[in-house]
Amino acid sequence: MTTLSAIQRQMQAYLLTKDADFTGHALQDVIVSTPTVSASTRARIYKEAYQMRLLDALSNNFPCLKRYLGEDAFARFGSEYSAKYPSSNRSIRWFGHQFAHFLAGHLHDEYGMVAELAEFEWAMALAFDAEDASAVTLDEMALIPPEHWENLRFKTHPSLQTLALSWNVPALWEALNQEEAPPAASKNDTQCWLLWRQAYCNRFYLMTPDETWAMSALQQGQAFGEICLGLCQWHGEDEVGLRAANLLQKWVQSQMIVNFSFKE
């Protein structure tokens, strides 16, 4: 007698094998034919429904990408992705986490914005779904004794991410999200964008080179004094303190900072 777990494994293998032949398959002894529908037809219907559900999940996770590519192209890429990267998570919400990587490997360089658009859209979804965390306020920062500032370290909001983009993806996404005609795709020097959730709304902006470095240093656990020292690459000694303070003020006001400590 075939156990339930064995049947489940057989069904999973059948669903995940792109061109699986039902003839001679172990499921023939499990799936029952009806007077009007054969067992093979019933199995095929279930398999096609499963594949359609995966494509629906990708459509939900990448609505702007789908709008940009068009229905047919998106379905083609989605089917190829599903075959190469079968769903492995109990929640279908996470299906598509390698879609950008897949697209980058399947498209010529001149279509690199498609992979970056997928990367950006997935990052937006991650930011929206990230756990909540109470942000530090400027009033709390004002209570920090001056002698502790040099060794001050910070923790960023769980939603905060940095993205290195070479195409005008944010502008493309904004237009597509508003269901407007997107601008022409254009490639630039790689630029770093900051993306996070503030008050239940995703936000993003282009960082300057010095802010890109400072945010990376902060996320790596460098102290405020070390960040000030590093910013000397862009600013003179008489300006660097003010620049570091302004950056920190902006991050705090934007609710990107959720904790701080005075580790030596």
C-alpha positions as semicolon CSV with decimal commas, in nm:
position;residue;x (nm);y (nm);z (nm)
1;M;0,000;0,000;0,000
2;T;0,138;0,340;-0,099
3;T;0,169;0,579;0,194
4;L;0,035;0,934;0,187
5;S;0,386;1,080;0,204
6;A;0,491;0,867;-0,094
7;I;0,191;0,986;-0,296
8;Q;0,273;1,346;-0,206
9;R;0,632;1,301;-0,326
10;Q;0,513;1,143;-0,650
11;M;0,267;1,425;-0,708
12;Q;0,531;1,686;-0,635
13;A;0,774;1,524;-0,877
14;Y;0,506;1,513;-1,146
15;L;0,417;1,879;-1,097
16;L;0,778;1,996;-1,099
17;T;0,889;1,794;-1,402
18;K;0,818;2,007;-1,707
19;D;0,746;1,733;-1,962
20;A;0,654;1,449;-1,729
21;D;0,479;1,162;-1,909
22;F;0,175;1,036;-1,719
23;T;0,186;0,704;-1,904
24;G;0,348;0,452;-1,674
25;H;0,372;0,706;-1,393
26;A;0,315;0,582;-1,039
27;L;0,024;0,824;-1,008
28;Q;-0,173;0,613;-1,253
29;D;-0,256;0,384;-0,963
30;V;-0,369;0,675;-0,745
31;I;-0,562;0,920;-0,963
32;V;-0,903;0,782;-1,056
33;S;-1,064;0,824;-1,396
34;T;-1,427;0,928;-1,429
35;P;-1,673;0,836;-1,704
36;T;-1,598;1,167;-1,879
37;V;-1,240;1,256;-1,778
38;S;-0,941;1,022;-1,781
39;A;-0,685;1,009;-1,501
40;S;-0,417;1,154;-1,729
41;T;-0,641;1,447;-1,821
42;R;-0,724;1,515;-1,457
43;A;-0,354;1,509;-1,371
44;R;-0,273;1,744;-1,658
45;I;-0,546;1,988;-1,552
46;Y;-0,409;1,996;-1,198
47;K;-0,055;2,047;-1,327
48;E;-0,157;2,331;-1,555
49;A;-0,353;2,493;-1,271
50;Y;-0,046;2,469;-1,048
51;Q;0,171;2,634;-1,313
52;M;-0,088;2,907;-1,360
53;R;-0,090;2,969;-0,985
54;L;0,287;3,015;-0,988
55;L;0,255;3,260;-1,276
56;D;-0,015;3,446;-1,080
57;A;0,225;3,469;-0,785
58;L;0,493;3,620;-1,008
59;S;0,236;3,863;-1,149
60;N;0,144;3,973;-0,796
61;N;0,507;4,017;-0,696
62;F;0,616;4,191;-1,018
63;P;0,315;4,389;-1,151
64;C;0,524;4,670;-1,302
65;L;0,763;4,427;-1,467
66;K;0,468;4,244;-1,620
67;R;0,327;4,574;-1,746
68;Y;0,664;4,659;-1,900
69;L;0,723;4,322;-2,069
70;G;0,368;4,254;-2,176
71;E;0,149;3,954;-2,102
72;D;0,309;3,708;-2,344
73;A;0,674;3,783;-2,270
74;F;0,611;3,782;-1,895
75;A;0,432;3,447;-1,919
76;R;0,718;3,300;-2,121
77;F;0,984;3,417;-1,876
78;G;0,765;3,311;-1,584
79;S;0,724;2,959;-1,719
80;E;1,096;2,924;-1,783
81;Y;1,173;3,054;-1,436
82;S;0,925;2,814;-1,274
83;A;1,089;2,521;-1,450
84;K;1,441;2,622;-1,345
85;Y;1,361;2,745;-0,993
86;P;1,067;2,542;-0,855
87;S;0,888;2,686;-0,555
88;S;1,067;2,567;-0,241
89;N;0,896;2,772;0,029
90;R;0,575;2,682;0,211
91;S;0,448;3,033;0,138
92;I;0,399;3,128;-0,227
93;R;0,471;3,488;-0,125
94;W;0,843;3,415;-0,163
95;F;0,820;3,265;-0,509
96;G;1,025;3,488;-0,736
97;H;1,319;3,570;-0,509
98;Q;1,562;3,466;-0,785
99;F;1,366;3,610;-1,076
100;A;1,602;3,907;-1,121
101;H;1,902;3,672;-1,123
102;F;1,726;3,448;-1,376
103;L;1,646;3,741;-1,606
104;A;2,000;3,875;-1,585
105;G;2,129;3,543;-1,713
106;H;1,876;3,515;-1,996
107;L;1,881;3,863;-2,149
108;H;2,141;4,054;-2,348
109;D;2,312;4,350;-2,183
110;E;2,094;4,599;-2,369
111;Y;1,794;4,457;-2,180
112;G;1,965;4,471;-1,843
113;M;1,703;4,715;-1,718
114;V;1,452;4,427;-1,714
115;A;1,656;4,237;-1,456
116;E;1,715;4,556;-1,256
117;L;1,344;4,637;-1,266
118;A;1,274;4,292;-1,122
119;E;1,539;4,349;-0,854
120;F;1,391;4,687;-0,765
121;E;1,035;4,558;-0,752
122;W;1,132;4,263;-0,531
123;A;1,318;4,500;-0,297
124;M;1,005;4,715;-0,273
125;A;0,802;4,410;-0,174
126;L;1,061;4,311;0,087
127;A;1,057;4,661;0,233
128;F;0,680;4,662;0,259
129;D;0,675;4,319;0,428
130;A;0,965;4,385;0,666
131;E;0,893;4,369;1,038
132;D;0,799;4,684;1,227
133;A;1,048;4,863;1,449
134;S;1,018;5,184;1,649
135;A;1,243;5,457;1,514
136;V;1,481;5,665;1,722
137;T;1,384;6,033;1,756
138;L;1,595;6,348;1,747
139;D;1,491;6,418;2,107
140;E;1,643;6,085;2,213
141;M;1,961;6,162;2,020
142;A;1,987;6,500;2,192
143;L;2,019;6,324;2,530
144;I;2,338;6,140;2,431
145;P;2,636;6,276;2,632
146;P;2,899;6,441;2,408
147;E;3,172;6,202;2,526
148;H;2,981;5,904;2,381
149;W;2,938;6,034;2,027
150;E;3,271;5,909;1,896
151;N;3,181;5,548;1,984
152;L;2,814;5,572;1,888
153;R;2,688;5,286;1,668
154;F;2,349;5,250;1,505
155;K;2,099;4,987;1,393
156;T;1,890;5,053;1,083
157;H;1,525;4,972;1,019
158;P;1,465;4,611;0,901
159;S;1,319;4,740;0,573
160;L;1,625;4,945;0,475
161;Q;1,813;4,829;0,166
162;T;2,070;4,975;-0,072
163;L;2,054;4,897;-0,444
164;A;2,326;4,956;-0,703
165;L;2,148;5,034;-1,031
166;S;2,287;5,112;-1,375
167;W;1,955;5,191;-1,545
168;N;1,683;5,451;-1,484
169;V;1,478;5,182;-1,312
170;P;1,320;5,403;-1,039
171;A;1,178;5,636;-1,305
172;L;1,054;5,337;-1,505
173;W;0,893;5,187;-1,196
174;E;0,723;5,511;-1,092
175;A;0,562;5,553;-1,434
176;L;0,457;5,189;-1,457
177;N;0,320;5,196;-1,103
178;Q;0,099;5,490;-1,202
179;E;0,001;5,302;-1,521
180;E;0,163;5,575;-1,730
181;A;0,387;5,537;-2,034
182;P;0,740;5,471;-1,904
183;P;1,034;5,683;-2,017
184;A;1,288;5,537;-2,255
185;A;1,530;5,305;-2,080
186;S;1,872;5,463;-2,036
187;K;2,193;5,330;-1,888
188;N;2,413;5,540;-1,661
189;D;2,712;5,491;-1,438
190;T;2,617;5,265;-1,149
191;Q;2,435;5,464;-0,881
192;C;2,332;5,364;-0,529
193;W;1,974;5,405;-0,413
194;L;1,839;5,385;-0,060
195;L;1,504;5,214;-0,010
196;W;1,306;5,174;0,313
197;R;0,955;5,185;0,461
198;Q;0,842;5,489;0,655
199;A;0,496;5,510;0,810
200;Y;0,363;5,218;0,603
201;C;0,487;5,375;0,281
202;N;0,790;5,269;0,078
203;R;1,036;5,545;-0,001
204;F;1,357;5,564;-0,201
205;Y;1,609;5,819;-0,323
206;L;1,944;5,843;-0,499
207;M;2,239;5,876;-0,261
208;T;2,548;6,084;-0,320
209;P;2,883;5,898;-0,317
210;D;2,970;6,017;0,034
211;E;2,629;5,918;0,171
212;T;2,658;5,578;0,001
213;W;2,987;5,517;0,180
214;A;2,859;5,650;0,513
215;M;2,543;5,437;0,509
216;S;2,746;5,128;0,422
217;A;2,986;5,200;0,707
218;L;2,697;5,254;0,949
219;Q;2,534;4,925;0,849
220;Q;2,866;4,746;0,895
221;G;2,878;4,867;1,255
222;Q;3,137;5,141;1,229
223;A;3,123;5,405;1,499
224;F;3,022;5,765;1,435
225;G;3,381;5,879;1,482
226;E;3,499;5,631;1,218
227;I;3,229;5,750;0,981
228;C;3,341;6,110;1,028
229;L;3,699;6,007;0,955
230;G;3,594;5,823;0,640
231;L;3,396;6,120;0,513
232;C;3,722;6,315;0,500
233;Q;3,764;6,154;0,156
234;W;3,505;6,405;0,033
235;H;3,509;6,689;0,288
236;G;3,764;6,901;0,466
237;E;3,823;6,866;0,841
238;D;3,629;7,184;0,911
239;E;3,325;7,054;0,718
240;V;3,316;6,682;0,787
241;G;3,152;6,703;1,130
242;L;2,862;6,907;0,996
243;R;2,818;6,676;0,697
244;A;2,809;6,366;0,920
245;A;2,562;6,534;1,155
246;N;2,337;6,637;0,866
247;L;2,334;6,285;0,725
248;L;2,251;6,136;1,063
249;Q;1,976;6,394;1,118
250;K;1,822;6,307;0,781
251;W;1,833;5,933;0,854
252;V;1,675;5,979;1,197
253;Q;1,401;6,211;1,068
254;S;1,328;5,959;0,792
255;Q;1,286;5,685;1,057
256;M;1,573;5,474;0,926
257;I;1,747;5,440;1,265
258;V;1,586;5,214;1,526
259;N;1,858;5,179;1,790
260;F;2,200;5,301;1,901
261;S;2,470;5,194;2,147
262;F;2,796;5,323;2,296
263;K;3,024;5,023;2,235
264;E;3,394;5,105;2,272
